[in-house]
Structures are given as structure tokens and as C-alpha cells.
Amino acid sequence: MRSPQILKIHLQAHAASLLEDEELEPWGNPGCPCTECGAMEKARPQWGNSLQFLLACISYAVSLGNMWRFPYLCQMYGGGEFSWSYLVMLIVEGMPLLYLELAVGQRMRQGSIGAWRAISPYLGGVGIASMMVSFFLSIYYNVINAWGFWYLFHSFQDPLPWSVCPLNGNHTGYDEECEKASSTQYFWYRKTLNISPSIQENGSVQWEPALCLTLAWLMVYLCILRGTESTGKVVYFTASLPSCVLVIYLVRGLMLHGAINGVVYMFTPKIEQLANPKAWINAATQVFFALGLGFGSLIAFASYNEPSNNCQKHAIIVSLVNSSTSIFASIVTFSIYGFKATFNYENCLNKVILLLTNSFDLEDGFLTASNLEEVKGYLASTYPGKYGEVLPHIKNCSLESELDTVRCGGGRAREAIKNMEVSQLWSVLYFFMLLLLGMGSMLGNTAAILTPLTDSKVISSHLPKEAISGLVCLINCTIGMVFTLETGSYWFDVFNDYAATLSLLFIVLVEAIAVCYVYGLKRFEGDLQAMTGRTLNWYWKAMWACVSPLLIIGLFVFYLSNYIVTGTLQYQAWDTSQGQLVTKDYPTYALAVIGLLPASSTMCIPLVALGTFIMHRLKK
């Protein structure tokens, strides 16, 4: 067996021989003769204009993570301080890697598989791995859109069905499960998911969510039916309308009672968080996944560009728009959550005031929020015995604690919406916005799958583009029906937690190493200059060659060690009797699926490289 050094020399020599055999223009398509390449480039679809490409990238990158996860991280690690951590990670990790993927796609003018195979025959597995991860993501991500349709349809009811508990079978009171939980949780876990007690009890397919999932995939198919021609028009809506809805929500949010409390809470300084390594790790992770790196979608989008397109400028714009949207969405989110926290705080005060007024026969209106603490002290000193009896029933009301207990996410958003005036209108707007965000992300996910397939001569010579798109959507929809089972929510969490994280970190690490050390940074720099007429400055080269790869290695080690230290993996199951989530261990077969999800994608990289090496050895 050859040593790694000999294998490296063999790889470089083979790549050099390919270049000598097929001399290309700097903007040509590696791996094919110039004449064929020119014909192929003319036939390749292109965006109608550069704005369509930019909006497609923005629509793909700005997703539900901007609406839910970023505000949650701001709350956990301090709004202002986390924003600085996020900005630093955007500069040293997000923006350079985004530019790298756009440049590779525009340079090679192929989908992920063809692009990385063009860089080196041994790297075809990188594209396959990206395609596998995008396939896993598409299977479960569109389920979120199905839930969005479900809630959108129910948003026209008055009152909102998750704002009140239903009556029990005897109509003598409210449903027991709903009373133990909340109306919002009950509608989610029982009416939407009809969730089973554990992942081991599959149950049956829920036909209403299944119909919504079918509708979601039908919408995706109509959006991608004609490739860039149809997608280029759809992105005008999926990229711009969510921002319009956010502006409407901001105006309404700031008008809510107590909204300013949430905004102030978000930006209250927590300087100590700058020294918290978890804050930086979460900031780096958020940047990485918010921009959609490693899925192959950005490479696919960029492959339809004109070779002279200024992808560097677009990488900077997309990065800034994405981060700005995250911060803007956080302000909107915390204004609404400030209203919710204030609402709960004032309800708590009113209950305490009512309790003390009735217990001590106080005059109505005498006890108010402003003099509550003073009166409590007076009653405790004057009537110590009676006050001692009442004390266990007096809640400790605190606005700060209410804000601390707010957790950003879909559930809290629905809680806040149901307490707003004209709640049906705000619910329709909210879920319409989520659907647009979800559809925008799905356009990128499906492009990462379809572009390598349509680039394949074997497949495209037998099937038209519309048929390939239809088959991909049909297969994804069929497999996605697993998530409409009574255990669907548990399997959704499995895919969401384990299908992409480690795989994407490994894929992007290989991408950076491949461009800088296999293809050659100087050579790639020359290609970019020939394409765009612009030189590559030191910042991009330093980030690609050193800083970004080291940062990815650090994240990879952190997550891998975290999984190992955690020990037995667990999940949150819904307990009907308690009306809350309980922790349970994953069964053996679920652990096997968790292991197979990242392995099935990452193992493509070494296996394809090994297979290619063996084939070349056999030919010789």
C-alpha cells in the first residue's frame, strides 16, 4: 500500500495530467474539451439577471432559524454581546466560506457533484455527501411547511383553536390533558401531532397533516418546475414579502403594552458572556447553518451565473442581509414576548391583589401594583398569624423572571398571538410569513438535489427536467409521510438533531482544503481574476487557507466530544397524564438510525476517493 505522501503525489500528478490533456480557458468547464464546454455553457440555463440570483441566495439563507434560534441565543447569551460574537464569526467563518462556495459553483458551472469532481476526480464524494445531506433535510424540513399550512388554515377560526381548551366528553368541564398542559400545547401535541407516548409506538398516519404535507410538496414542485425560469420569479416573493410582514409585526409589536420591556431585556448588557466559550461556539454554529453552507445549494445557484458575475459582492450582501434580518427579527420577537411577559406579570399581580383583598377585607381599589409591597409589609407585621396562613398562596411576581422564562420558538409565538387583539389577522400574517421563509429554503434544498441530477447526461438524456423534479418531490413526500405518524415528531427531532450537524462541518472542511491545497489557492485565485477581472485580496486567502478550516475543526471536535460525553442519547416524550414532556432513552434501533444518518453522507467522501484510486490503479 502506498504511503499518504505517495498517494498525495499521485493525486497531484493525475490532476496535472488532466489539465495537460485538456487545456482550458480560465472560465471553462474542467473535465471537458473547450468546444464541448462552450456548447454546454450556451445550453446551460441561467438566471434572468443577477438580482434573481441574489434574491435566491437571500431567500435560501434567511430561514426559520433567523426567526426562532437567533432570538433564543440572544436571550441566552446577552443580546448586544451575542451580536458582537455573531459578527466576528460572520467575518472569520461565514462570509469567507459563503464566497468560496459561490466562487466554486460559478467557476465550475456544475452542481455539487460535478464541481468537486472537476476540482479532482477523488473529490466526487464531497458532492454526493452534500446531496445526501440536502436529501435528508428536504425530507423533514418540508414538514415544517406542512405544519405552517395546518396552522394557517386554522387561523381563520374565531376564537383561535389553540387559545381555549375543548370541553371533555361529558361537557362538564375542560379536557383533562389540556388543563394540565395549556391550550397551546394541547392543540400542538394532541390536535396537530396526535403524539404517541414514546418513539416505540408508531401509531397510524394522521391524514390531515399528511394532506398538508402533500400540499407543501405540490407547492415546491410548482416553484421548481422549470428550473431557474420559475424559481427566479418565485424568489421575488419569498425573499421580499417576509421582510414586509416583519415590518408590519414590528409596528404592531412596539404598540403592544409592555413591548419595550422585551426590547430592553434583549439589549441589556451581559458583559460576562463575552468570556463564555459556549456563546462563541453557538455564534459560530448559528452563522454556519444560517448561511446554508455545505448543502450544495449555493454551488447549484452560482452555477447558473454568468462567469463574469461579481460573486464576491453577492457573498458580502447575502451575509449582511442575513445577519441584519436575524437582529431585526429579534427586535420584533422580543417586543411581542415583552408583551406576553408583561401580560403574565400583571395577571400574577392581580391574583395576589385579589387574594389579599379578600383575605383581609380590604377596600376594593385600595391595593394596587404600586403599593403592593408596602401593604404586604404592613399586613405581615400587623397580622403575622393570618398573613402566615395566606403566605404560601402568594406568588412571587417578577417581570424579570417572566422574561427569563420566555423561550423563543413557535410555541411561544402562538401563545403571544392568541392574546393580541384581532388575533386571527396576526396569526394569518405570521404563518404566511413562515410559509414564505420555509418555501424559500426548500427552493435551495431541492436545487442542491436537482442540479447534479439534471447535469448527469445519463439521467437527463432519458428524463426531462420536469419529470426529474416530479420524481424527487414524489420520493421526498412519500418518505416524509413517516413524520405524519403519531411518532412523527420524535423522528423529526432525530433528523433535525443528527442528520446534518457533523456531516456539514466535515463537508465544508474538506471543501476548504480541496480548493486551497488540492486545486491550489494560487490557481483558483487566477481563475477568479480571469472570470471577474478582480484580484483576490489577503483577507479571503487567509480565511480560506487557515482561519476558517481551524475554526471548523474546533467546532467539529466540540460537537463530537459533546455527543461522546453525553452518553446515552435521550429525547423528550409527551406524557398525557402529566400534560408535559418527560425524558426517555432512545431505543436501540433509533440509535442505529442516529448513527447511520451522518455516516451515510460523510462516508461518501472517503469511499468515492478510494474507489476512484482503485479504478485508476486497475486501468494502469
N, C-alpha and C positions, 0 to 999 in steps of 0.2 A: 504493500500500500504506500502511496506517495505521502510524503510529509506535507503539512499545511503550507510550508513555504513553496514547495514544488508545485502544489496544486494552485497556489496563487499565481505563480509564474505561468503555468499552463493556461489559466483563465485569461490573464492579460494578453498572452500570445495569441490565443484564439480570437479574442476581441480585436486585436490589431490586424489579424489576417482577414477578418470580415471587412474591416474598413479598407484594407488594401484592395480586396477583390471588388468592392462596390464603392467607388469614390462618389461622395455626395456633396451637394451644395449644403452650406451650413444649416439651411432651414428645411432640408429634405427629410424624408422619412427613412430612418435607419432600417436596414434589412431588406430594402427593395431597390432595384435599379432606378436610375433617375427618370427614365422615360415612363416606366410604370408608375413611379411615385407621383409624377406630375399629373398623370391621368387620374390617379387615385385621389389626389388632393382636390382636383377640379370637381370630382364626383362627390366628395365628402360634404355632407350638409354643414351649413354654417349659420351662426346667429344672424338675425336680420340686421343688427347693429350692436355696437359694444355695450350699449345701455341694457339690452336684453341679457347679455352675459353677466353684467354687474348685478342686475336685479335677481338673476337666477342664483348667483352665489349668496347674495344677501338673504333671499327667501329661504335658501337651504340652511344657512348658518344661524339665522335668527329663528329660534325654535322655542319649545315649551320650557327648556332649561333656562332661557332668559327670563321667563315669567315666574318660574317656581324656584328653581335651585339657587340662582344668584341672589334673590332676596333672602332666602333662607341662610345662605352663607354670610350675607351682610349682617343679619341679625346675630348669628353665632359668633362672628369674629370682629364685630365692630364695623359699622357702615363705612366711615371715612378711611379707617386703617385697612380694611379688606380691599377697598377700591384701589389703594396705593399698591398693595401686594398684587392685585389683579393686573394693574397697569404695567408693573415691572415684568411680570410673567408674559404679558402680551408682547412686550418688546423683545424679550430674550428667547421666547419659545413660539408663541402663536403666530406672530406676523412673519418671521423668517420661514417657518415650516409651511405656512399657507402659500407664500410666494414660491417656495420650492415646488410644491405640488402643481400650482398653476403653470409654472415655467416648464415642468416636465411634460404636462399634458399638451401645452402649446407647441413645444419643441418636437415631440414625437408624433403628435396628431393622431393618436390612437387611444383606445380605452386602457384601463389599468394593466391588463394582461399584456397587450401588445407593446405598451410603452416601456414596461420594465424588461420585457424580453428583448426589446430593441437596444436597451442600455447594455444588457448582457444576456445571452441565452440561458445562463444559470439563474437568472432572477425572475423567470416567468412565474414562479411560485408566489412572488410578492403580490402580483396582480390577482392571482387566484385566491390568495388569502384575503385580500381586500374585498373581492367579490363575495366570498363566503360570509364575511362579517356583515356586509351590506344585505345579503340574503337573510341572515338571522335577524337583523334589525328590521327589515321590511316586514317580516312575518309578524312580529309583535307590535311594532310601532303603529301600524295602521289600526290596531285595536283601540288605541287612544282616540283616533278619529271616529271609530265606531261608537265609543262612549260619548264623544262630543255630539254626534248626531242624536243619540239617545236622550241626552240632557237638553239638546236644542229643541227637540220635538216636545218634550215635557215642559219646556219653559213657557209655553203658551197657556198653561193651565192656571187658574186662579182659585185658591192660592197655589203657590208652587208646591209640588208634591213632596218635596223634602223639607218643607217648612213646618209641617204638622204631622203628628203621629196618627196612624189609622186606628180605627176602633177595633176592639177584639171581636171574636166570633159571636159573642153574646150581645154585643153592642152595649155592654155595661161599663166599659172603660177603655182605655187605650191599650194597644198591643203591648204585651209584657216585655218583649225584646226591645221594642222602640223606647219604652220608658226607662229601661236600664241603660240604654246607649244614648242616642239622641235622634231626632227626626232625620237629620242629615246623614248620620252614619247608617241608620236603618234603611233609608232609601238606597244608599250605595251598596251596602253589603247584602241586603235581603232582596230588594226590588230590582236592582241593576244586575248584580252578580249572582244572586241566589246562592251564596257561597257555601261550600261544604265545610264540615268541622275540621278537616285535615286534607292534605295533599293526596292521601291514600284512598279517599272516597271520591271517585271521579264524577259520579252522578251522570246527568244527561245534558245534551246541548240545549242551551236556552235560546229559543227560536227568535225572540225579539232582538237580543244582541247579535245573533247570527245574521239576521236581516240587515241590521245596521252595518255589520262588517262587510257584507256583500255590497251594500250601497257605497261604502267607503272605497272599496276596490274598484267599483264601477267608475267612481269619480276620478280615481287615479288613472284608470285606463283611458278615459276620455281626454285627460290632460296630456298624456304621453303618446297618444295615438299616432301622431305624425311627427314625432321626434321634436327637433328644435323648432319646427314650424309652429306646432301647437303649444309646446312648453314656453317658447319665447313670448307668446301672448298671455298665457296664464300668469306668468311671474309679475306682470304689471299689477295684478290684483293681489297675489299672495305676498308681495313684498311691500306694497304701499298701504293697503286697507288696514292691516293690523296696527300700523302706526296711527292711522286716523282714529281707530277705536280707542287706542291708548290715550290719545289727546282728549277724547270725549270723557273717558274714565278719569283722567287727571282733573279736569274741570269739575266733574261731579264729585270726585273724591275729596278735593280740597274744600268743597262746600259742605261736606258732612260734619256733623257735630263731633268734635274730638279728633278730626283727621290730622290736625297739626301735631297732636301728641305722638302719633305714629311716625311722622316725618322727623320730628325732633329726636325721637328714640333711635331711629335708624342712623342718624348722623351724630349721635352722642359719642364723643371720642372714647376709645378704649385703647389707649397707647400701648398697654401691656401686650396686646395681641400681635404687635409687630415682632415681638420676640418669640411668638408661638410658632414652632415649625409646622404644626398641622394647618395653620392658616395659610402658609406659603404653599404647602402641598395641595391643599384644596383649591387655592387660587390657580396653581399650575394645571391641575386636573380640569378645572372649570374652563380655562382658556382652551385647553387641548380639545375637549369634547364640544365646546360651544362652536368652534370653527369647523367641526366635522372633518378633522384630519384623519387620514389613513383609510377612509372608506372607499376611496377611488372615485367619489362623486366629483370632487374638484378637478381631478385629472380628466374625467369624462367631459365636464363642462368646458374646460380650457381647450380640449382637443378640437372643438368646433370653432375656435377663434381664427382670425386672420393671423398669419405668422408674425406680422409687424405690430400686433396689438401690444399695448403697454401694460403687461400683466403685473408689473411691479406697482404701478399706481393703483391698479384694481385691488391688489392684495392689501395695500395700506387702507384704502377706502372701506373695504369689507370688514377689516379688523376694527377700525374706528367706529363704523356704524353698528357693528355687533356689540361692542363694549358700551357704546352710548345707549343703545336700546336696553341693555341689561340694567344700567343705572337708572334710566328713565322709568323702566318697568318697576324697579324697586321703589321709586318715589310713589308711583301710582298704588302699588301693592300696600305699602306701609300707611298711606293715607286712609285706605279702606280698613286696614287692620287696626289703625288707631281709632277709627270709629267703632269697630267691633269691641276693642278692649275698653274704650270709654263706656260703651253701652253696658258691658258686663260689670264694670266697676260701679256705675251708678245704680244698676239693679241690686248689686250687693249692698250698697249703702241704704237703699230704700227698704230692703228687707230688715236690716239692722235697726233702722229708724222705726219701722212698724213694730218690731219686736219690743223695743224699749218703751215705745209709746203705750202699747197695750199692757206691758208688764208693770209699769209704774204709774199708769193712769195719767199720763202727761197730756197736756192740751194739744189738739191737732194743730200742726204747723209750728209748734214751739221748737221741736227738734229738727234741725237742718244739717246738711252736709258740712256747713261752715262751723257750726258749734258742736258737732257730734263728739269730738274727742274731749272737749271741755266738760260737756254734760256727763259723759261716761265716767270721767274722773270724779265728778261731784257725786254721782249715784253710787260709785264704788266706796267712797268714803262715808257717805251718809247712811246708805242701806247695804252694809257689807254682806249680810246674810242673804238677803234677797238677790243682790247682784251676783253673788257666788252661784246661786241656782241658775241664773239666766246666762252666766258667762259661757258655759260650754256650747250654747246655741248661737253665740255671737261670732259671726265670721270676721276674719281679719281682712278687710277690704284694702286693696292696694292697686293703684293704676300700674305701678312698675311691675308688679308680679303678673298682672293680666297681660302686659306687653311681653313679658318674658315667656309666658306660656303659649303665646301665639306661634304657630308653626306654619310657615308659608307652604302653600300647596293647594291642590284643587279642593280638598275638603273645607279648608278654612275660607277659601274664596266663596264657596257656596253658602257657608254659614253667614258670611258678611252680606252677600247679595240678598238673602231672604229677609234681612232686617231693613233693607233700603225701601224707600217709597217707590212705587211703580216697579216692584221687583221683577216683574215679567220682562219689562223692557231691558233692564240691565242684565238679566240672565240671558236673553236672546243675543244681546251685543257681545257678552263675554264668551259664550260658546261659539258664536260665529267667528270671533277673533281666533279662538283656539283651533277651530277647524281650518282656517286660512293658514295659521302657523304650521299645523300638522301636515296639511297638503303641500305646503312649500318644501318642508323637509322630505316628504315622500317623493317629490319630483327628483331630488338629488339622490335619494336611496335607490330608486328604480333606474336612474341614469347610470349609476355605478354597475348595475347588473346588465342592463340592456346594451350599453355601448360595446363592451367586449364581445357580446353575442352577435350583434349586428356587424361588428368588424370582422368576425370569423367568416371566411369565404365558404367553409363547409356548411354553416348554418344558413347564412344569408342567401346562398345560391338555391336552397330548397324552400325557404320560407320567406314571405315578405315581412317587412318591418312590423306591420300591424298584427300579423299572426304571432310573431315572436313576443311582442308586447302583451298580447292577449294571453298567451300561454304562461308567461311569467306571472301575470296578475292572477290567473286562474290557479296556478300551483300555490302561490303565496296565500291566496284566500282559502283554499282547501286546507292547507296545513294550519292556517290561522284559526280555523274552527276549534282547535284544541283550546284556545283561550276563551271560548264561549261555553265550555263545560263548567260545572259547578266548582271544579278545581282550577279553572282558567286563570284566576287572579294569582294563584300560587305559582303556576308555571310562567306567568307573565313576569313575576318578580325574579324567577330563576334566569330567564333570558335577559332581563334588564340589568341584573347584577353581575352576571358571569359571561355573557356571550361576547362582549366587546372589549372590556377594560384592558386586560393584559394583552389581548391579541393586537389591539390598535397600537399600544405602546411599542410592542415588538416590531410591528409592521413599519411604523414611522421611523423607528431607529434604523432598520435595515434600509429604508429609503434614503435617509440622510447619508449613511455610509456608502451606499451604492453610487450616489451622484458624486460624492466628494472623493472617494477612494477607489472605486471600480471604474466608473465612466471617466472620472478625473475632473477636479474642480476647475482647472485652467481650461480644459477642453469645453466644459459646459459654459464657462464664462464667455469663451469665444463664440459659442453657438448663440447665446443670448444677445451678444453685441451684434452679431450678423443679422439676427432676426429683427431686433428692435432698434438698433443703432445706438444703444445706451450701454455704457460700461457698468460693470458690477462693482460697487464700492466695498470698502473693507468691512463694513458692518455686516452685510449679508454673508460674506465669505467667512467671517469669524464665527457667526452664529451657526451656519451650516456645518462647518468643519469641526467645531469644538464645543461651543457652549450648549447648543440645543441637544446634541447627542448625549452629553454628560447629564443634562437635566432629565432627559428621558430615561436614562439608565437609573438615575436616582429614584424616579417615580416607579419604575418597574420593580426595583428591589424593595421599595416600601410596600407596594401592594402585594407582592409575592410573599414577603415576610409577614405581612398582616394576615393573609389567608392562613399561613402556617401557624402563627401564634394563636389565632382564633380557635383552632382545634376543630371540634365537631361543628359543622355549619348548621345554622338554625334558621327558622323562618317564623313569621308572625301569622298565626291562625286565628280565625274568628270564633269566639266561644259564645254561642247563643244564650246559654244560661246566665252568663255574666254580662253580656252586652259589651264586650271589649275584646281586644286582641290578647292572645297568650302566646308564649314562646314554645316552639316544639322543634325537635331534631328532624332533619331531613332523613327519609328512609334511604336504604342502600341504592335503589335504582335511581332516585333523584340525584344522589351524589355522583353516580356514574354519568348522568346527563350533564351535570355541572362540570365534570372533568372533560367530557367529550367536546363541549361547546368551544372552549378556547383551543383545545388540542387539534380539533378538526380543521381549524383555519391556520394556526401557526405552523403546524407540521407540513403544510403545503410548501413552505419555503425551503426547508432542507431536503424534503423528498424530491421536489422537482429539480433542485440543483444536483442531487445525487443521481437522479435518473438521466439528466442531461449529460453529466460527466460519464456515466456508464455507456450511454449511446455513442458518444464521441470516441470512447476507447474501443468499442466494438467496431466502429467504422474504420478505425486505424488498423 
